[in-house]
Amino acid sequence: MTEMKDYSSRISDPNSRRLGTFSYLPPMDAEALRKQINYIVERGWTPAIEHTEPSHATGHYWYMWKLPMFGETDIERVLDEIEACRAANPGHHIRLIGYDNIAQTQGTSMVVHRAPINV
């Protein structure tokens, strides 16, 4: 077994904070994001986009960007909405959620844009 890596995340260092499981991995490129969106729509989950200021990112409440994209299966439309949210909120973190309407919970959630943090 390989040795576990400690991630030195501290409240005092906003740039060290992690925002969910995917944030421990290298940033996703466009193709990886496309695959994650495909994973969401293939399962019939509802894509939704949320955003918040970096100073509030560890809270439970993020702002909803428009309504969830009920029934959306077009990956390009989801990508376009992520970009529209980013353009409208350039200083915010943005996350993509896949709502599982059968289990009535989030099937997945990942930060797809991490804004620079001004300390």
Phi and psi in radians as a Rosetta constraint file:
Dihedral C 1 N 2 CA 2 C 2 CIRCULARHARMONIC -1.385 0.35
Dihedral N 2 CA 2 C 2 N 3 CIRCULARHARMONIC 2.722 0.35
Dihedral C 2 N 3 CA 3 C 3 CIRCULARHARMONIC -1.259 0.35
Dihedral N 3 CA 3 C 3 N 4 CIRCULARHARMONIC 2.437 0.35
Dihedral C 3 N 4 CA 4 C 4 CIRCULARHARMONIC -1.305 0.35
Dihedral N 4 CA 4 C 4 N 5 CIRCULARHARMONIC 2.444 0.35
Dihedral C 4 N 5 CA 5 C 5 CIRCULARHARMONIC -1.646 0.35
Dihedral N 5 CA 5 C 5 N 6 CIRCULARHARMONIC 2.346 0.35
Dihedral C 5 N 6 CA 6 C 6 CIRCULARHARMONIC -1.585 0.35
Dihedral N 6 CA 6 C 6 N 7 CIRCULARHARMONIC 2.228 0.35
Dihedral C 6 N 7 CA 7 C 7 CIRCULARHARMONIC -1.724 0.35
Dihedral N 7 CA 7 C 7 N 8 CIRCULARHARMONIC 1.988 0.35
Dihedral C 7 N 8 CA 8 C 8 CIRCULARHARMONIC -1.385 0.35
Dihedral N 8 CA 8 C 8 N 9 CIRCULARHARMONIC 1.443 0.35
Dihedral C 8 N 9 CA 9 C 9 CIRCULARHARMONIC -1.724 0.35
Dihedral N 9 CA 9 C 9 N 10 CIRCULARHARMONIC 2.260 0.35
Dihedral C 9 N 10 CA 10 C 10 CIRCULARHARMONIC -2.344 0.35
Dihedral N 10 CA 10 C 10 N 11 CIRCULARHARMONIC 2.508 0.35
Dihedral C 10 N 11 CA 11 C 11 CIRCULARHARMONIC -1.036 0.35
Dihedral N 11 CA 11 C 11 N 12 CIRCULARHARMONIC -0.646 0.35
Dihedral C 11 N 12 CA 12 C 12 CIRCULARHARMONIC -1.235 0.35
Dihedral N 12 CA 12 C 12 N 13 CIRCULARHARMONIC -0.237 0.35
Dihedral C 12 N 13 CA 13 C 13 CIRCULARHARMONIC -2.118 0.35
Dihedral N 13 CA 13 C 13 N 14 CIRCULARHARMONIC 1.583 0.35
Dihedral C 13 N 14 CA 14 C 14 CIRCULARHARMONIC -0.990 0.35
Dihedral N 14 CA 14 C 14 N 15 CIRCULARHARMONIC -0.514 0.35
Dihedral C 14 N 15 CA 15 C 15 CIRCULARHARMONIC -1.273 0.35
Dihedral N 15 CA 15 C 15 N 16 CIRCULARHARMONIC -0.241 0.35
Dihedral C 15 N 16 CA 16 C 16 CIRCULARHARMONIC -1.620 0.35
Dihedral N 16 CA 16 C 16 N 17 CIRCULARHARMONIC -0.172 0.35
Dihedral C 16 N 17 CA 17 C 17 CIRCULARHARMONIC -1.207 0.35
Dihedral N 17 CA 17 C 17 N 18 CIRCULARHARMONIC 2.479 0.35
Dihedral C 17 N 18 CA 18 C 18 CIRCULARHARMONIC -1.761 0.35
Dihedral N 18 CA 18 C 18 N 19 CIRCULARHARMONIC 2.536 0.35
Dihedral C 18 N 19 CA 19 C 19 CIRCULARHARMONIC -2.164 0.35
Dihedral N 19 CA 19 C 19 N 20 CIRCULARHARMONIC 1.165 0.35
Dihedral C 19 N 20 CA 20 C 20 CIRCULARHARMONIC 1.690 0.35
Dihedral N 20 CA 20 C 20 N 21 CIRCULARHARMONIC 2.982 0.35
Dihedral C 20 N 21 CA 21 C 21 CIRCULARHARMONIC -0.986 0.35
Dihedral N 21 CA 21 C 21 N 22 CIRCULARHARMONIC -0.772 0.35
Dihedral C 21 N 22 CA 22 C 22 CIRCULARHARMONIC -1.113 0.35
Dihedral N 22 CA 22 C 22 N 23 CIRCULARHARMONIC -0.388 0.35
Dihedral C 22 N 23 CA 23 C 23 CIRCULARHARMONIC -1.282 0.35
Dihedral N 23 CA 23 C 23 N 24 CIRCULARHARMONIC -0.154 0.35
Dihedral C 23 N 24 CA 24 C 24 CIRCULARHARMONIC -1.505 0.35
Dihedral N 24 CA 24 C 24 N 25 CIRCULARHARMONIC -0.148 0.35
Dihedral C 24 N 25 CA 25 C 25 CIRCULARHARMONIC -1.717 0.35
Dihedral N 25 CA 25 C 25 N 26 CIRCULARHARMONIC 2.861 0.35
Dihedral C 25 N 26 CA 26 C 26 CIRCULARHARMONIC -1.039 0.35
Dihedral N 26 CA 26 C 26 N 27 CIRCULARHARMONIC 2.676 0.35
Dihedral C 26 N 27 CA 27 C 27 CIRCULARHARMONIC -0.981 0.35
Dihedral N 27 CA 27 C 27 N 28 CIRCULARHARMONIC 2.530 0.35
Dihedral C 27 N 28 CA 28 C 28 CIRCULARHARMONIC -1.335 0.35
Dihedral N 28 CA 28 C 28 N 29 CIRCULARHARMONIC 2.410 0.35
Dihedral C 28 N 29 CA 29 C 29 CIRCULARHARMONIC -1.505 0.35
Dihedral N 29 CA 29 C 29 N 30 CIRCULARHARMONIC 3.120 0.35
Dihedral C 29 N 30 CA 30 C 30 CIRCULARHARMONIC -1.038 0.35
Dihedral N 30 CA 30 C 30 N 31 CIRCULARHARMONIC -0.689 0.35
Dihedral C 30 N 31 CA 31 C 31 CIRCULARHARMONIC -1.189 0.35
Dihedral N 31 CA 31 C 31 N 32 CIRCULARHARMONIC -0.706 0.35
Dihedral C 31 N 32 CA 32 C 32 CIRCULARHARMONIC -1.134 0.35
Dihedral N 32 CA 32 C 32 N 33 CIRCULARHARMONIC -0.699 0.35
Dihedral C 32 N 33 CA 33 C 33 CIRCULARHARMONIC -1.117 0.35
Dihedral N 33 CA 33 C 33 N 34 CIRCULARHARMONIC -0.744 0.35
Dihedral C 33 N 34 CA 34 C 34 CIRCULARHARMONIC -1.014 0.35
Dihedral N 34 CA 34 C 34 N 35 CIRCULARHARMONIC -0.728 0.35
Dihedral C 34 N 35 CA 35 C 35 CIRCULARHARMONIC -1.144 0.35
Dihedral N 35 CA 35 C 35 N 36 CIRCULARHARMONIC -0.656 0.35
Dihedral C 35 N 36 CA 36 C 36 CIRCULARHARMONIC -1.170 0.35
Dihedral N 36 CA 36 C 36 N 37 CIRCULARHARMONIC -0.703 0.35
Dihedral C 36 N 37 CA 37 C 37 CIRCULARHARMONIC -1.141 0.35
Dihedral N 37 CA 37 C 37 N 38 CIRCULARHARMONIC -0.728 0.35
Dihedral C 37 N 38 CA 38 C 38 CIRCULARHARMONIC -1.038 0.35
Dihedral N 38 CA 38 C 38 N 39 CIRCULARHARMONIC -0.724 0.35
Dihedral C 38 N 39 CA 39 C 39 CIRCULARHARMONIC -1.008 0.35
Dihedral N 39 CA 39 C 39 N 40 CIRCULARHARMONIC -0.743 0.35
Dihedral C 39 N 40 CA 40 C 40 CIRCULARHARMONIC -1.129 0.35
Dihedral N 40 CA 40 C 40 N 41 CIRCULARHARMONIC -0.903 0.35
Dihedral C 40 N 41 CA 41 C 41 CIRCULARHARMONIC -1.269 0.35
Dihedral N 41 CA 41 C 41 N 42 CIRCULARHARMONIC -0.531 0.35
Dihedral C 41 N 42 CA 42 C 42 CIRCULARHARMONIC -1.092 0.35
Dihedral N 42 CA 42 C 42 N 43 CIRCULARHARMONIC -0.509 0.35
Dihedral C 42 N 43 CA 43 C 43 CIRCULARHARMONIC -1.529 0.35
Dihedral N 43 CA 43 C 43 N 44 CIRCULARHARMONIC -0.044 0.35
Dihedral C 43 N 44 CA 44 C 44 CIRCULARHARMONIC 1.369 0.35
Dihedral N 44 CA 44 C 44 N 45 CIRCULARHARMONIC 0.250 0.35
Dihedral C 44 N 45 CA 45 C 45 CIRCULARHARMONIC -1.326 0.35
Dihedral N 45 CA 45 C 45 N 46 CIRCULARHARMONIC 2.773 0.35
Dihedral C 45 N 46 CA 46 C 46 CIRCULARHARMONIC -1.665 0.35
Dihedral N 46 CA 46 C 46 N 47 CIRCULARHARMONIC 2.038 0.35
Dihedral C 46 N 47 CA 47 C 47 CIRCULARHARMONIC -1.242 0.35
Dihedral N 47 CA 47 C 47 N 48 CIRCULARHARMONIC 2.479 0.35
Dihedral C 47 N 48 CA 48 C 48 CIRCULARHARMONIC -2.524 0.35
Dihedral N 48 CA 48 C 48 N 49 CIRCULARHARMONIC 2.619 0.35
Dihedral C 48 N 49 CA 49 C 49 CIRCULARHARMONIC -2.124 0.35
Dihedral N 49 CA 49 C 49 N 50 CIRCULARHARMONIC 2.365 0.35
Dihedral C 49 N 50 CA 50 C 50 CIRCULARHARMONIC -2.286 0.35
Dihedral N 50 CA 50 C 50 N 51 CIRCULARHARMONIC 2.783 0.35
Dihedral C 50 N 51 CA 51 C 51 CIRCULARHARMONIC -2.589 0.35
Dihedral N 51 CA 51 C 51 N 52 CIRCULARHARMONIC 2.751 0.35
Dihedral C 51 N 52 CA 52 C 52 CIRCULARHARMONIC -2.808 0.35
Dihedral N 52 CA 52 C 52 N 53 CIRCULARHARMONIC 2.839 0.35
Dihedral C 52 N 53 CA 53 C 53 CIRCULARHARMONIC -1.197 0.35
Dihedral N 53 CA 53 C 53 N 54 CIRCULARHARMONIC 2.533 0.35
Dihedral C 53 N 54 CA 54 C 54 CIRCULARHARMONIC -0.949 0.35
Dihedral N 54 CA 54 C 54 N 55 CIRCULARHARMONIC -0.586 0.35
Dihedral C 54 N 55 CA 55 C 55 CIRCULARHARMONIC -1.188 0.35
Dihedral N 55 CA 55 C 55 N 56 CIRCULARHARMONIC -0.317 0.35
Dihedral C 55 N 56 CA 56 C 56 CIRCULARHARMONIC -1.928 0.35
Dihedral N 56 CA 56 C 56 N 57 CIRCULARHARMONIC 0.144 0.35
Dihedral C 56 N 57 CA 57 C 57 CIRCULARHARMONIC -1.132 0.35
Dihedral N 57 CA 57 C 57 N 58 CIRCULARHARMONIC -0.426 0.35
Dihedral C 57 N 58 CA 58 C 58 CIRCULARHARMONIC -1.523 0.35
Dihedral N 58 CA 58 C 58 N 59 CIRCULARHARMONIC -0.064 0.35
Dihedral C 58 N 59 CA 59 C 59 CIRCULARHARMONIC -1.369 0.35
Dihedral N 59 CA 59 C 59 N 60 CIRCULARHARMONIC 2.972 0.35
Dihedral C 59 N 60 CA 60 C 60 CIRCULARHARMONIC -1.454 0.35
Dihedral N 60 CA 60 C 60 N 61 CIRCULARHARMONIC -0.357 0.35
Dihedral C 60 N 61 CA 61 C 61 CIRCULARHARMONIC -1.764 0.35
Dihedral N 61 CA 61 C 61 N 62 CIRCULARHARMONIC 2.101 0.35
Dihedral C 61 N 62 CA 62 C 62 CIRCULARHARMONIC -2.043 0.35
Dihedral N 62 CA 62 C 62 N 63 CIRCULARHARMONIC 2.688 0.35
Dihedral C 62 N 63 CA 63 C 63 CIRCULARHARMONIC -1.330 0.35
Dihedral N 63 CA 63 C 63 N 64 CIRCULARHARMONIC 2.412 0.35
Dihedral C 63 N 64 CA 64 C 64 CIRCULARHARMONIC -1.412 0.35
Dihedral N 64 CA 64 C 64 N 65 CIRCULARHARMONIC 2.327 0.35
Dihedral C 64 N 65 CA 65 C 65 CIRCULARHARMONIC -1.604 0.35
Dihedral N 65 CA 65 C 65 N 66 CIRCULARHARMONIC 1.895 0.35
Dihedral C 65 N 66 CA 66 C 66 CIRCULARHARMONIC 0.984 0.35
Dihedral N 66 CA 66 C 66 N 67 CIRCULARHARMONIC -2.757 0.35
Dihedral C 66 N 67 CA 67 C 67 CIRCULARHARMONIC -1.627 0.35
Dihedral N 67 CA 67 C 67 N 68 CIRCULARHARMONIC 2.790 0.35
Dihedral C 67 N 68 CA 68 C 68 CIRCULARHARMONIC -0.980 0.35
Dihedral N 68 CA 68 C 68 N 69 CIRCULARHARMONIC 2.677 0.35
Dihedral C 68 N 69 CA 69 C 69 CIRCULARHARMONIC -1.603 0.35
Dihedral N 69 CA 69 C 69 N 70 CIRCULARHARMONIC 1.206 0.35
Dihedral C 69 N 70 CA 70 C 70 CIRCULARHARMONIC -0.962 0.35
Dihedral N 70 CA 70 C 70 N 71 CIRCULARHARMONIC 2.206 0.35
Dihedral C 70 N 71 CA 71 C 71 CIRCULARHARMONIC 1.319 0.35
Dihedral N 71 CA 71 C 71 N 72 CIRCULARHARMONIC 0.059 0.35
Dihedral C 71 N 72 CA 72 C 72 CIRCULARHARMONIC -1.257 0.35
Dihedral N 72 CA 72 C 72 N 73 CIRCULARHARMONIC 2.286 0.35
Dihedral C 72 N 73 CA 73 C 73 CIRCULARHARMONIC -2.165 0.35
Dihedral N 73 CA 73 C 73 N 74 CIRCULARHARMONIC -0.071 0.35
Dihedral C 73 N 74 CA 74 C 74 CIRCULARHARMONIC -1.552 0.35
Dihedral N 74 CA 74 C 74 N 75 CIRCULARHARMONIC 1.933 0.35
Dihedral C 74 N 75 CA 75 C 75 CIRCULARHARMONIC -1.028 0.35
Dihedral N 75 CA 75 C 75 N 76 CIRCULARHARMONIC -0.680 0.35
Dihedral C 75 N 76 CA 76 C 76 CIRCULARHARMONIC -1.090 0.35
Dihedral N 76 CA 76 C 76 N 77 CIRCULARHARMONIC -0.661 0.35
Dihedral C 76 N 77 CA 77 C 77 CIRCULARHARMONIC -1.150 0.35
Dihedral N 77 CA 77 C 77 N 78 CIRCULARHARMONIC -0.668 0.35
Dihedral C 77 N 78 CA 78 C 78 CIRCULARHARMONIC -1.158 0.35
Dihedral N 78 CA 78 C 78 N 79 CIRCULARHARMONIC -0.793 0.35
Dihedral C 78 N 79 CA 79 C 79 CIRCULARHARMONIC -1.045 0.35
Dihedral N 79 CA 79 C 79 N 80 CIRCULARHARMONIC -0.707 0.35
Dihedral C 79 N 80 CA 80 C 80 CIRCULARHARMONIC -1.090 0.35
Dihedral N 80 CA 80 C 80 N 81 CIRCULARHARMONIC -0.686 0.35
Dihedral C 80 N 81 CA 81 C 81 CIRCULARHARMONIC -1.215 0.35
Dihedral N 81 CA 81 C 81 N 82 CIRCULARHARMONIC -0.642 0.35
Dihedral C 81 N 82 CA 82 C 82 CIRCULARHARMONIC -1.064 0.35
Dihedral N 82 CA 82 C 82 N 83 CIRCULARHARMONIC -0.783 0.35
Dihedral C 82 N 83 CA 83 C 83 CIRCULARHARMONIC -1.165 0.35
Dihedral N 83 CA 83 C 83 N 84 CIRCULARHARMONIC -0.666 0.35
Dihedral C 83 N 84 CA 84 C 84 CIRCULARHARMONIC -1.127 0.35
Dihedral N 84 CA 84 C 84 N 85 CIRCULARHARMONIC -0.699 0.35
Dihedral C 84 N 85 CA 85 C 85 CIRCULARHARMONIC -1.136 0.35
Dihedral N 85 CA 85 C 85 N 86 CIRCULARHARMONIC -0.723 0.35
Dihedral C 85 N 86 CA 86 C 86 CIRCULARHARMONIC -1.110 0.35
Dihedral N 86 CA 86 C 86 N 87 CIRCULARHARMONIC -0.745 0.35
Dihedral C 86 N 87 CA 87 C 87 CIRCULARHARMONIC -1.149 0.35
Dihedral N 87 CA 87 C 87 N 88 CIRCULARHARMONIC -0.646 0.35
Dihedral C 87 N 88 CA 88 C 88 CIRCULARHARMONIC -1.379 0.35
Dihedral N 88 CA 88 C 88 N 89 CIRCULARHARMONIC -0.377 0.35
Dihedral C 88 N 89 CA 89 C 89 CIRCULARHARMONIC -2.356 0.35
Dihedral N 89 CA 89 C 89 N 90 CIRCULARHARMONIC 1.141 0.35
Dihedral C 89 N 90 CA 90 C 90 CIRCULARHARMONIC -1.100 0.35
Dihedral N 90 CA 90 C 90 N 91 CIRCULARHARMONIC -0.404 0.35
Dihedral C 90 N 91 CA 91 C 91 CIRCULARHARMONIC -1.699 0.35
Dihedral N 91 CA 91 C 91 N 92 CIRCULARHARMONIC 0.238 0.35
Dihedral C 91 N 92 CA 92 C 92 CIRCULARHARMONIC -1.902 0.35
Dihedral N 92 CA 92 C 92 N 93 CIRCULARHARMONIC 2.670 0.35
Dihedral C 92 N 93 CA 93 C 93 CIRCULARHARMONIC -1.349 0.35
Dihedral N 93 CA 93 C 93 N 94 CIRCULARHARMONIC 2.591 0.35
Dihedral C 93 N 94 CA 94 C 94 CIRCULARHARMONIC -2.267 0.35
Dihedral N 94 CA 94 C 94 N 95 CIRCULARHARMONIC 2.347 0.35
Dihedral C 94 N 95 CA 95 C 95 CIRCULARHARMONIC -2.217 0.35
Dihedral N 95 CA 95 C 95 N 96 CIRCULARHARMONIC 2.644 0.35
Dihedral C 95 N 96 CA 96 C 96 CIRCULARHARMONIC -1.896 0.35
Dihedral N 96 CA 96 C 96 N 97 CIRCULARHARMONIC 2.335 0.35
Dihedral C 96 N 97 CA 97 C 97 CIRCULARHARMONIC -2.125 0.35
Dihedral N 97 CA 97 C 97 N 98 CIRCULARHARMONIC 2.492 0.35
Dihedral C 97 N 98 CA 98 C 98 CIRCULARHARMONIC -1.979 0.35
Dihedral N 98 CA 98 C 98 N 99 CIRCULARHARMONIC 1.877 0.35
Dihedral C 98 N 99 CA 99 C 99 CIRCULARHARMONIC -1.486 0.35
Dihedral N 99 CA 99 C 99 N 100 CIRCULARHARMONIC 2.191 0.35
Dihedral C 99 N 100 CA 100 C 100 CIRCULARHARMONIC -1.550 0.35
Dihedral N 100 CA 100 C 100 N 101 CIRCULARHARMONIC 1.869 0.35
Dihedral C 100 N 101 CA 101 C 101 CIRCULARHARMONIC -1.316 0.35
Dihedral N 101 CA 101 C 101 N 102 CIRCULARHARMONIC -0.222 0.35
Dihedral C 101 N 102 CA 102 C 102 CIRCULARHARMONIC -1.425 0.35
Dihedral N 102 CA 102 C 102 N 103 CIRCULARHARMONIC -0.908 0.35
Dihedral C 102 N 103 CA 103 C 103 CIRCULARHARMONIC -1.348 0.35
Dihedral N 103 CA 103 C 103 N 104 CIRCULARHARMONIC -0.231 0.35
Dihedral C 103 N 104 CA 104 C 104 CIRCULARHARMONIC 0.971 0.35
Dihedral N 104 CA 104 C 104 N 105 CIRCULARHARMONIC 0.891 0.35
Dihedral C 104 N 105 CA 105 C 105 CIRCULARHARMONIC -2.686 0.35
Dihedral N 105 CA 105 C 105 N 106 CIRCULARHARMONIC 3.071 0.35
Dihedral C 105 N 106 CA 106 C 106 CIRCULARHARMONIC -1.307 0.35
Dihedral N 106 CA 106 C 106 N 107 CIRCULARHARMONIC 2.188 0.35
Dihedral C 106 N 107 CA 107 C 107 CIRCULARHARMONIC -1.436 0.35
Dihedral N 107 CA 107 C 107 N 108 CIRCULARHARMONIC -0.568 0.35
Dihedral C 107 N 108 CA 108 C 108 CIRCULARHARMONIC -2.750 0.35
Dihedral N 108 CA 108 C 108 N 109 CIRCULARHARMONIC 2.763 0.35
Dihedral C 108 N 109 CA 109 C 109 CIRCULARHARMONIC -2.732 0.35
Dihedral N 109 CA 109 C 109 N 110 CIRCULARHARMONIC 2.321 0.35
Dihedral C 109 N 110 CA 110 C 110 CIRCULARHARMONIC -2.655 0.35
Dihedral N 110 CA 110 C 110 N 111 CIRCULARHARMONIC 2.502 0.35
Dihedral C 110 N 111 CA 111 C 111 CIRCULARHARMONIC -1.336 0.35
Dihedral N 111 CA 111 C 111 N 112 CIRCULARHARMONIC 2.174 0.35
Dihedral C 111 N 112 CA 112 C 112 CIRCULARHARMONIC -1.861 0.35
Dihedral N 112 CA 112 C 112 N 113 CIRCULARHARMONIC -0.199 0.35
Dihedral C 112 N 113 CA 113 C 113 CIRCULARHARMONIC -2.592 0.35
Dihedral N 113 CA 113 C 113 N 114 CIRCULARHARMONIC 2.189 0.35
Dihedral C 113 N 114 CA 114 C 114 CIRCULARHARMONIC -1.961 0.35
Dihedral N 114 CA 114 C 114 N 115 CIRCULARHARMONIC 2.001 0.35
Dihedral C 114 N 115 CA 115 C 115 CIRCULARHARMONIC -1.260 0.35
Dihedral N 115 CA 115 C 115 N 116 CIRCULARHARMONIC 2.657 0.35
Dihedral C 115 N 116 CA 116 C 116 CIRCULARHARMONIC -1.070 0.35
Dihedral N 116 CA 116 C 116 N 117 CIRCULARHARMONIC 2.503 0.35
Dihedral C 116 N 117 CA 117 C 117 CIRCULARHARMONIC -1.827 0.35
Dihedral N 117 CA 117 C 117 N 118 CIRCULARHARMONIC 2.136 0.35
Dihedral C 117 N 118 CA 118 C 118 CIRCULARHARMONIC -1.663 0.35
Dihedral N 118 CA 118 C 118 N 119 CIRCULARHARMONIC 1.988 0.35
